[in-house]
Amino acid sequence: MTPQQRPTQYFSPEYLKQCKQLTPDQIVQFLEDFRRMFAGGNQQQRKKT
């Protein structure tokens, strides 16, 4: 994925405040879900080779 293709997320102050309450497990889950959402095609290619 080139820098131009990388997703950018914008977070509101309210959302950031809410995120401070997340547990470590919830943070890991968010990161994993985000990775899967944007790396799906690349991940499938890697598994085939």
C-alpha positions as CSV (number, residue, x, y, z in Angstrom):
1,M,0.0,0.0,0.0
2,T,1.5,3.3,-1.0
3,P,1.3,6.4,1.2
4,Q,-1.4,7.9,-1.1
5,Q,-3.5,4.8,-0.6
6,R,-3.3,4.6,3.2
7,P,-6.5,5.3,5.0
8,T,-6.7,8.4,7.2
9,Q,-9.0,8.6,10.2
10,Y,-10.2,11.7,11.8
11,F,-11.4,11.5,15.4
12,S,-13.6,14.0,17.2
13,P,-12.7,15.2,20.7
14,E,-15.7,13.2,22.1
15,Y,-14.5,10.0,20.4
16,L,-11.0,10.4,21.8
17,K,-12.4,11.0,25.3
18,Q,-14.5,7.8,24.9
19,C,-11.4,5.9,23.7
20,K,-9.5,6.7,26.9
21,Q,-11.9,4.3,28.7
22,L,-11.1,1.3,26.4
23,T,-9.4,-1.7,27.8
24,P,-6.1,-3.0,26.3
25,D,-8.1,-5.9,24.7
26,Q,-10.6,-3.5,23.2
27,I,-7.7,-1.5,21.7
28,V,-6.2,-4.6,20.2
29,Q,-9.5,-5.6,18.7
30,F,-10.0,-2.1,17.2
31,L,-6.5,-2.3,15.6
32,E,-7.0,-5.8,14.3
33,D,-10.4,-4.9,12.8
34,F,-8.9,-1.8,11.2
35,R,-6.0,-3.9,9.7
36,R,-8.4,-6.5,8.3
37,M,-10.6,-3.8,6.8
38,F,-7.8,-2.2,4.8
39,A,-5.4,-5.1,4.3
40,G,-7.9,-7.8,3.2
41,G,-6.8,-8.0,-0.5
42,N,-3.1,-7.9,0.3
43,Q,-3.5,-10.5,3.0
44,Q,-5.2,-12.9,0.7
45,Q,-2.5,-12.5,-1.9
46,R,0.2,-13.3,0.7
47,K,-1.6,-16.5,1.7
48,K,-1.7,-17.8,-1.9
49,T,2.1,-17.5,-2.3
